[in-house]
Amino acid sequence: MKKLHLLGVAAMILTLASCGSNKQMVNNQPQQQQPTYQQPAQQPVAQQPVAQQPSRESVVIPCKQEARSDKDYFRELGVGTNVNMQNARDAALSSAKEMLKNRLGGVVKGVSTGYSKTVAGQSASDKVERIMEREMNQVVDKMLNDADNPCEDVIWLGSGEYQAYYVIEVSKKELINNSIDVLSQEEELKYLYDREKFREWAKQYMSENQ
């Protein structure tokens, strides 16, 4: 009887040991790690290119220097564009003539007005001014037709057209001399016109108005 009791106790001890061993094995098993989520790295935002201000470029104008008036000459530069080179030159010449004619028209007006009021006297100034303007404008027209050309250039634009630059000049000395010759023959100015006084007045006016 005592022997059976001992066997039962032994069986219980073995059972408890077996359970403890299984529990320890379960507890010792490595736990499965949960997957971790990583956010994708943010790509750097591409910066928008900063708009650059267009650089200012100087335009080189052919014959610009030769078109400057000085103490001896009145000059103007004309520009013309055409698909035909000769037509472009003709347009540039016409442009130069028109600009110089307008300019010399102001010179004629200034000389005629100033001379008539200063030399001829107030009573005859209107008549002298009118005659001088008429005769001197004819002188200007003739001189423009015979004007010298100190500079000319033609460039190809690449767009199917030529651009021509044409400078004409009129001598101040010749303009005064030609005007004196014409005015001296005008009968209506016979007693109201002094050629030497006119010469001095015209030279002074033109030197001050280049």
C-alpha positions in Angstrom: 0.0 0.0 0.0 2.8 2.4 0.9 4.5 1.5 -2.4 1.4 2.5 -4.4 1.3 5.9 -2.7 4.8 6.6 -3.6 4.2 5.8 -7.2 1.3 8.2 -7.3 3.3 11.0 -5.9 6.1 10.3 -8.4 3.6 10.4 -11.3 2.3 13.8 -10.2 5.8 15.2 -9.9 6.5 14.1 -13.5 3.3 15.6 -14.8 4.0 19.0 -13.1 7.6 19.0 -14.5 6.3 18.2 -17.9 3.9 21.1 -17.9 6.5 23.5 -16.6 8.9 22.5 -19.3 6.3 23.0 -22.0 5.3 26.4 -20.6 9.0 27.5 -20.5 9.5 26.4 -24.1 6.5 28.3 -25.2 7.7 31.4 -23.3 11.2 31.0 -24.8 10.1 30.9 -28.4 11.1 34.1 -30.2 8.2 36.4 -30.8 7.4 37.3 -34.4 8.2 40.9 -35.0 5.5 43.1 -36.5 6.6 44.8 -39.8 7.3 48.4 -39.4 6.2 51.0 -42.1 8.6 53.6 -43.1 7.3 56.7 -45.0 9.2 57.2 -48.3 11.7 59.9 -48.2 10.3 63.2 -49.5 11.9 64.2 -52.8 13.3 67.8 -52.8 10.9 70.2 -54.5 12.4 71.5 -57.7 12.7 75.2 -57.6 11.2 77.1 -60.4 13.8 79.0 -62.4 13.8 82.7 -61.6 12.8 84.8 -64.7 15.8 86.7 -65.8 15.3 90.3 -67.0 16.3 90.6 -70.6 19.6 92.3 -71.0 19.6 95.7 -72.7 21.7 95.7 -75.8 22.9 98.7 -77.6 22.1 98.8 -81.3 25.0 99.8 -83.5 23.7 102.2 -86.2 25.8 102.4 -89.3 27.0 105.9 -90.3 25.8 107.3 -87.0 29.0 109.2 -86.3 29.1 110.6 -89.9 25.6 111.9 -89.5 26.5 114.4 -86.8 26.2 118.0 -87.8 29.1 120.4 -87.0 30.2 124.0 -87.4 30.6 123.4 -91.2 27.8 121.1 -92.2 24.2 120.2 -91.6 23.7 116.4 -91.9 21.0 113.9 -91.6 20.8 110.1 -91.7 18.0 108.3 -93.6 17.0 104.6 -93.2 15.2 102.6 -95.8 14.1 98.9 -95.9 13.1 96.9 -99.0 13.4 93.4 -100.5 15.3 95.1 -103.3 18.7 96.7 -102.4 18.5 99.6 -104.7 14.9 100.4 -103.6 16.2 100.3 -100.0 18.9 102.8 -100.9 16.4 105.1 -102.6 14.1 105.0 -99.6 17.0 105.8 -97.3 18.0 108.8 -99.5 14.5 110.1 -99.6 14.3 109.8 -95.8 17.5 111.7 -95.4 16.4 114.5 -97.8 13.0 114.9 -96.1 14.6 115.2 -92.6 17.3 117.6 -93.8 14.7 119.7 -95.7 12.6 120.0 -92.5 15.6 121.0 -90.6 16.8 123.6 -93.1 13.3 124.9 -93.3 13.6 125.9 -89.6 17.0 127.5 -90.4 15.6 129.5 -93.3 12.7 130.7 -91.1 15.1 131.7 -88.3 17.5 133.5 -90.5 14.7 135.3 -92.5 12.8 136.4 -89.4 15.8 137.5 -87.4 17.4 139.4 -90.3 14.2 141.1 -91.4 13.4 142.4 -88.0 17.0 143.3 -87.0 18.3 144.8 -90.2 15.4 145.8 -92.5 13.3 147.5 -89.8 9.9 146.8 -88.4 8.0 148.5 -91.2 9.5 146.3 -94.0 10.2 143.2 -92.0 7.1 141.2 -93.1 7.9 141.8 -96.8 11.6 141.0 -96.4 10.9 137.9 -94.4 8.4 136.6 -96.9 10.7 137.1 -99.9 13.8 135.7 -98.1 11.9 132.6 -97.1 10.7 132.0 -100.6 14.1 132.4 -102.3 16.1 130.6 -99.6 13.7 127.6 -99.7 14.4 127.3 -103.4 18.1 127.3 -102.7 17.6 124.5 -100.1 15.7 122.4 -102.6 18.5 122.7 -105.2 21.2 122.0 -102.7 19.4 118.9 -101.4 19.4 117.4 -104.9 23.1 118.0 -105.2 23.9 117.0 -101.6 27.1 115.1 -100.8 27.0 111.6 -99.3 29.7 111.2 -96.6 28.5 107.7 -95.5 26.4 104.9 -96.8 25.8 101.3 -95.7 23.5 98.4 -96.6 22.9 95.3 -94.4 21.0 92.1 -95.1 18.4 91.6 -92.3 18.1 87.8 -92.9 14.3 88.2 -93.2 14.4 88.7 -97.0 15.0 92.5 -96.8 17.8 94.9 -97.1 18.2 97.9 -94.7 20.1 100.9 -96.1 21.6 103.8 -94.3 22.3 107.0 -96.2 23.8 110.3 -94.9 23.6 113.6 -96.8 25.2 116.9 -95.9 24.8 120.5 -96.9 27.7 123.0 -96.4 26.7 126.0 -94.2 29.1 128.2 -96.1 27.6 127.2 -99.5 24.1 127.7 -98.2 24.9 131.2 -97.1 26.7 132.1 -100.4 24.0 130.6 -102.6 21.4 132.5 -100.6 23.3 135.7 -101.0 23.6 135.3 -104.7 19.9 134.7 -105.1 18.7 137.4 -102.7 21.1 139.9 -104.4 19.2 139.5 -107.7 15.8 140.0 -106.1 14.5 143.4 -107.2 12.1 143.7 -104.4 15.0 143.6 -101.9 17.1 146.1 -103.8 17.0 148.7 -101.1 16.1 146.4 -98.1 18.9 143.9 -98.3 22.5 144.2 -97.3 24.5 141.1 -98.4 27.3 141.6 -95.9 25.0 142.1 -93.0 23.1 139.1 -94.1 26.3 137.0 -94.3 27.2 137.9 -90.7 23.7 137.3 -89.4 23.4 134.0 -91.2 26.8 132.8 -90.0 26.1 133.6 -86.4 22.6 132.0 -86.5 23.9 128.7 -88.1 26.8 128.5 -85.7 24.4 128.7 -82.8 21.9 126.2 -84.3 23.7 123.1 -85.4 
